[in-house]
Amino acid sequence: MEEAPHLNEDQLNEIYSWVDSIPLSRPKKNIARDFSDGVLMAEVVAHCIPRLVELHNYSAANSVKQKYYNWETLNKKVFSKLGLLVCKTDITNIVECKPEVIERVLKLVKNHIEAFNSDPQNFSPEKSQKSFNQIKRGGALMDRGNNKQRFQNQDNQYQQSQQDEIIWEKDQTISELRETIEILELKMKKLEDLIKLKDNKIATLQNRMAEHGLY
């Protein structure tokens, strides 16, 4: 996986100008929050290379789980075709709206988009789809020279991404189960309190009835 590089002030301004030049579906208010669910990133790539992105795969999200899903989908379906996989740490920081992380990833994506557009023969739709399918199957990509090494790196990156996703999904499941258990325990405690309250009321009523010779 590729970690996004740190940016100086000029590079940050370059990224802001680049993003401002792209028509997006939402007004840009806070770039960290605006891009946290991955939808605007999908729109950025779609604007530059329309054939790579199916925008219906990405829905606006507030939940952390859906945001992660959008970014993992970008990694699998889009970034891998650009010879790029955004690292798990950067994805987590983006989802959590950490400052200046999305700018660094945008710079990384911009660089790969420019490389993609500068070499149309290497990145024809057929080759892009073929290489992506081979990465998905975990097979060896038999290309010559530097391309072979680059595709092998993509293969390793994709496998690591898959492992990270499995671990994340397991962690999410464990977290959700723990939350469910906590909710059930809280409900049980409330039920126990209600039972005690009813028992006390019954005992009080029985005592009053006994005082009047009715029990």
MODELLER restraints for C-alpha pairs under 7 A, 6 or more apart:
rsr = mdl.restraints
at = mdl.atoms
rsr.add(forms.Gaussian(group=physical.xy_distance, feature=features.Distance(at['CA:1:A'], at['CA:85:A']), mean=5.09, stdev=0.5))
rsr.add(forms.Gaussian(group=physical.xy_distance, feature=features.Distance(at['CA:1:A'], at['CA:86:A']), mean=5.88, stdev=0.5))
rsr.add(forms.Gaussian(group=physical.xy_distance, feature=features.Distance(at['CA:1:A'], at['CA:87:A']), mean=5.00, stdev=0.5))
rsr.add(forms.Gaussian(group=physical.xy_distance, feature=features.Distance(at['CA:1:A'], at['CA:157:A']), mean=5.05, stdev=0.5))
rsr.add(forms.Gaussian(group=physical.xy_distance, feature=features.Distance(at['CA:2:A'], at['CA:84:A']), mean=6.77, stdev=0.5))
rsr.add(forms.Gaussian(group=physical.xy_distance, feature=features.Distance(at['CA:2:A'], at['CA:85:A']), mean=5.93, stdev=0.5))
rsr.add(forms.Gaussian(group=physical.xy_distance, feature=features.Distance(at['CA:2:A'], at['CA:86:A']), mean=5.55, stdev=0.5))
rsr.add(forms.Gaussian(group=physical.xy_distance, feature=features.Distance(at['CA:2:A'], at['CA:87:A']), mean=5.66, stdev=0.5))
rsr.add(forms.Gaussian(group=physical.xy_distance, feature=features.Distance(at['CA:3:A'], at['CA:86:A']), mean=6.47, stdev=0.5))
rsr.add(forms.Gaussian(group=physical.xy_distance, feature=features.Distance(at['CA:3:A'], at['CA:87:A']), mean=5.61, stdev=0.5))
rsr.add(forms.Gaussian(group=physical.xy_distance, feature=features.Distance(at['CA:4:A'], at['CA:104:A']), mean=5.26, stdev=0.5))
rsr.add(forms.Gaussian(group=physical.xy_distance, feature=features.Distance(at['CA:4:A'], at['CA:105:A']), mean=5.20, stdev=0.5))
rsr.add(forms.Gaussian(group=physical.xy_distance, feature=features.Distance(at['CA:4:A'], at['CA:108:A']), mean=5.88, stdev=0.5))
rsr.add(forms.Gaussian(group=physical.xy_distance, feature=features.Distance(at['CA:5:A'], at['CA:104:A']), mean=5.88, stdev=0.5))
rsr.add(forms.Gaussian(group=physical.xy_distance, feature=features.Distance(at['CA:6:A'], at['CA:104:A']), mean=6.15, stdev=0.5))
rsr.add(forms.Gaussian(group=physical.xy_distance, feature=features.Distance(at['CA:7:A'], at['CA:104:A']), mean=6.48, stdev=0.5))
rsr.add(forms.Gaussian(group=physical.xy_distance, feature=features.Distance(at['CA:12:A'], at['CA:103:A']), mean=6.73, stdev=0.5))
rsr.add(forms.Gaussian(group=physical.xy_distance, feature=features.Distance(at['CA:15:A'], at['CA:103:A']), mean=6.64, stdev=0.5))
rsr.add(forms.Gaussian(group=physical.xy_distance, feature=features.Distance(at['CA:15:A'], at['CA:107:A']), mean=6.47, stdev=0.5))
rsr.add(forms.Gaussian(group=physical.xy_distance, feature=features.Distance(at['CA:22:A'], at['CA:44:A']), mean=6.81, stdev=0.5))
rsr.add(forms.Gaussian(group=physical.xy_distance, feature=features.Distance(at['CA:24:A'], at['CA:40:A']), mean=6.73, stdev=0.5))
rsr.add(forms.Gaussian(group=physical.xy_distance, feature=features.Distance(at['CA:24:A'], at['CA:43:A']), mean=6.59, stdev=0.5))
rsr.add(forms.Gaussian(group=physical.xy_distance, feature=features.Distance(at['CA:28:A'], at['CA:34:A']), mean=6.49, stdev=0.5))
rsr.add(forms.Gaussian(group=physical.xy_distance, feature=features.Distance(at['CA:32:A'], at['CA:94:A']), mean=6.91, stdev=0.5))
rsr.add(forms.Gaussian(group=physical.xy_distance, feature=features.Distance(at['CA:32:A'], at['CA:97:A']), mean=4.98, stdev=0.5))
rsr.add(forms.Gaussian(group=physical.xy_distance, feature=features.Distance(at['CA:32:A'], at['CA:98:A']), mean=6.75, stdev=0.5))
rsr.add(forms.Gaussian(group=physical.xy_distance, feature=features.Distance(at['CA:32:A'], at['CA:99:A']), mean=6.27, stdev=0.5))
rsr.add(forms.Gaussian(group=physical.xy_distance, feature=features.Distance(at['CA:32:A'], at['CA:102:A']), mean=6.17, stdev=0.5))
rsr.add(forms.Gaussian(group=physical.xy_distance, feature=features.Distance(at['CA:33:A'], at['CA:97:A']), mean=5.54, stdev=0.5))
rsr.add(forms.Gaussian(group=physical.xy_distance, feature=features.Distance(at['CA:35:A'], at['CA:41:A']), mean=6.41, stdev=0.5))
rsr.add(forms.Gaussian(group=physical.xy_distance, feature=features.Distance(at['CA:36:A'], at['CA:67:A']), mean=6.92, stdev=0.5))
rsr.add(forms.Gaussian(group=physical.xy_distance, feature=features.Distance(at['CA:36:A'], at['CA:94:A']), mean=5.32, stdev=0.5))
rsr.add(forms.Gaussian(group=physical.xy_distance, feature=features.Distance(at['CA:36:A'], at['CA:95:A']), mean=4.78, stdev=0.5))
rsr.add(forms.Gaussian(group=physical.xy_distance, feature=features.Distance(at['CA:36:A'], at['CA:97:A']), mean=6.06, stdev=0.5))
rsr.add(forms.Gaussian(group=physical.xy_distance, feature=features.Distance(at['CA:37:A'], at['CA:60:A']), mean=6.43, stdev=0.5))
rsr.add(forms.Gaussian(group=physical.xy_distance, feature=features.Distance(at['CA:37:A'], at['CA:61:A']), mean=5.75, stdev=0.5))
rsr.add(forms.Gaussian(group=physical.xy_distance, feature=features.Distance(at['CA:37:A'], at['CA:67:A']), mean=4.38, stdev=0.5))
rsr.add(forms.Gaussian(group=physical.xy_distance, feature=features.Distance(at['CA:37:A'], at['CA:70:A']), mean=6.53, stdev=0.5))
rsr.add(forms.Gaussian(group=physical.xy_distance, feature=features.Distance(at['CA:37:A'], at['CA:95:A']), mean=6.51, stdev=0.5))
rsr.add(forms.Gaussian(group=physical.xy_distance, feature=features.Distance(at['CA:38:A'], at['CA:67:A']), mean=6.65, stdev=0.5))
rsr.add(forms.Gaussian(group=physical.xy_distance, feature=features.Distance(at['CA:38:A'], at['CA:70:A']), mean=5.68, stdev=0.5))
rsr.add(forms.Gaussian(group=physical.xy_distance, feature=features.Distance(at['CA:38:A'], at['CA:71:A']), mean=5.58, stdev=0.5))
rsr.add(forms.Gaussian(group=physical.xy_distance, feature=features.Distance(at['CA:39:A'], at['CA:58:A']), mean=5.68, stdev=0.5))
rsr.add(forms.Gaussian(group=physical.xy_distance, feature=features.Distance(at['CA:39:A'], at['CA:59:A']), mean=6.52, stdev=0.5))
rsr.add(forms.Gaussian(group=physical.xy_distance, feature=features.Distance(at['CA:39:A'], at['CA:60:A']), mean=6.25, stdev=0.5))
rsr.add(forms.Gaussian(group=physical.xy_distance, feature=features.Distance(at['CA:42:A'], at['CA:53:A']), mean=6.74, stdev=0.5))
rsr.add(forms.Gaussian(group=physical.xy_distance, feature=features.Distance(at['CA:42:A'], at['CA:55:A']), mean=6.64, stdev=0.5))
rsr.add(forms.Gaussian(group=physical.xy_distance, feature=features.Distance(at['CA:45:A'], at['CA:53:A']), mean=6.99, stdev=0.5))
rsr.add(forms.Gaussian(group=physical.xy_distance, feature=features.Distance(at['CA:46:A'], at['CA:52:A']), mean=6.64, stdev=0.5))
rsr.add(forms.Gaussian(group=physical.xy_distance, feature=features.Distance(at['CA:46:A'], at['CA:53:A']), mean=5.28, stdev=0.5))
rsr.add(forms.Gaussian(group=physical.xy_distance, feature=features.Distance(at['CA:52:A'], at['CA:78:A']), mean=6.06, stdev=0.5))
rsr.add(forms.Gaussian(group=physical.xy_distance, feature=features.Distance(at['CA:53:A'], at['CA:78:A']), mean=6.42, stdev=0.5))
rsr.add(forms.Gaussian(group=physical.xy_distance, feature=features.Distance(at['CA:58:A'], at['CA:70:A']), mean=5.83, stdev=0.5))
rsr.add(forms.Gaussian(group=physical.xy_distance, feature=features.Distance(at['CA:61:A'], at['CA:67:A']), mean=5.94, stdev=0.5))
rsr.add(forms.Gaussian(group=physical.xy_distance, feature=features.Distance(at['CA:64:A'], at['CA:95:A']), mean=6.80, stdev=0.5))
rsr.add(forms.Gaussian(group=physical.xy_distance, feature=features.Distance(at['CA:67:A'], at['CA:95:A']), mean=6.36, stdev=0.5))
rsr.add(forms.Gaussian(group=physical.xy_distance, feature=features.Distance(at['CA:71:A'], at['CA:91:A']), mean=6.89, stdev=0.5))
rsr.add(forms.Gaussian(group=physical.xy_distance, feature=features.Distance(at['CA:75:A'], at['CA:85:A']), mean=5.53, stdev=0.5))
rsr.add(forms.Gaussian(group=physical.xy_distance, feature=features.Distance(at['CA:75:A'], at['CA:86:A']), mean=6.62, stdev=0.5))
rsr.add(forms.Gaussian(group=physical.xy_distance, feature=features.Distance(at['CA:79:A'], at['CA:85:A']), mean=5.73, stdev=0.5))
rsr.add(forms.Gaussian(group=physical.xy_distance, feature=features.Distance(at['CA:80:A'], at['CA:132:A']), mean=6.61, stdev=0.5))
rsr.add(forms.Gaussian(group=physical.xy_distance, feature=features.Distance(at['CA:81:A'], at['CA:128:A']), mean=5.49, stdev=0.5))
rsr.add(forms.Gaussian(group=physical.xy_distance, feature=features.Distance(at['CA:81:A'], at['CA:132:A']), mean=6.03, stdev=0.5))
rsr.add(forms.Gaussian(group=physical.xy_distance, feature=features.Distance(at['CA:82:A'], at['CA:112:A']), mean=5.99, stdev=0.5))
rsr.add(forms.Gaussian(group=physical.xy_distance, feature=features.Distance(at['CA:82:A'], at['CA:113:A']), mean=6.84, stdev=0.5))
rsr.add(forms.Gaussian(group=physical.xy_distance, feature=features.Distance(at['CA:82:A'], at['CA:116:A']), mean=6.34, stdev=0.5))
rsr.add(forms.Gaussian(group=physical.xy_distance, feature=features.Distance(at['CA:83:A'], at['CA:154:A']), mean=6.39, stdev=0.5))
rsr.add(forms.Gaussian(group=physical.xy_distance, feature=features.Distance(at['CA:85:A'], at['CA:157:A']), mean=6.71, stdev=0.5))
rsr.add(forms.Gaussian(group=physical.xy_distance, feature=features.Distance(at['CA:90:A'], at['CA:101:A']), mean=6.76, stdev=0.5))
rsr.add(forms.Gaussian(group=physical.xy_distance, feature=features.Distance(at['CA:93:A'], at['CA:101:A']), mean=6.70, stdev=0.5))
rsr.add(forms.Gaussian(group=physical.xy_distance, feature=features.Distance(at['CA:94:A'], at['CA:101:A']), mean=6.14, stdev=0.5))
rsr.add(forms.Gaussian(group=physical.xy_distance, feature=features.Distance(at['CA:94:A'], at['CA:102:A']), mean=5.93, stdev=0.5))
rsr.add(forms.Gaussian(group=physical.xy_distance, feature=features.Distance(at['CA:116:A'], at['CA:123:A']), mean=6.13, stdev=0.5))
rsr.add(forms.Gaussian(group=physical.xy_distance, feature=features.Distance(at['CA:134:A'], at['CA:141:A']), mean=6.56, stdev=0.5))
rsr.add(forms.Gaussian(group=physical.xy_distance, feature=features.Distance(at['CA:135:A'], at['CA:154:A']), mean=6.94, stdev=0.5))
rsr.add(forms.Gaussian(group=physical.xy_distance, feature=features.Distance(at['CA:135:A'], at['CA:155:A']), mean=4.99, stdev=0.5))
rsr.add(forms.Gaussian(group=physical.xy_distance, feature=features.Distance(at['CA:135:A'], at['CA:158:A']), mean=6.68, stdev=0.5))
rsr.add(forms.Gaussian(group=physical.xy_distance, feature=features.Distance(at['CA:138:A'], at['CA:155:A']), mean=6.22, stdev=0.5))
rsr.add(forms.Gaussian(group=physical.xy_distance, feature=features.Distance(at['CA:140:A'], at['CA:152:A']), mean=6.79, stdev=0.5))
rsr.add(forms.Gaussian(group=physical.xy_distance, feature=features.Distance(at['CA:141:A'], at['CA:148:A']), mean=6.41, stdev=0.5))
rsr.add(forms.Gaussian(group=physical.xy_distance, feature=features.Distance(at['CA:141:A'], at['CA:151:A']), mean=6.02, stdev=0.5))
rsr.add(forms.Gaussian(group=physical.xy_distance, feature=features.Distance(at['CA:141:A'], at['CA:152:A']), mean=6.49, stdev=0.5))
rsr.add(forms.Gaussian(group=physical.xy_distance, feature=features.Distance(at['CA:142:A'], at['CA:148:A']), mean=6.03, stdev=0.5))
rsr.add(forms.Gaussian(group=physical.xy_distance, feature=features.Distance(at['CA:206:A'], at['CA:215:A']), mean=6.67, stdev=0.5))
rsr.add(forms.Gaussian(group=physical.xy_distance, feature=features.Distance(at['CA:209:A'], at['CA:215:A']), mean=5.26, stdev=0.5))
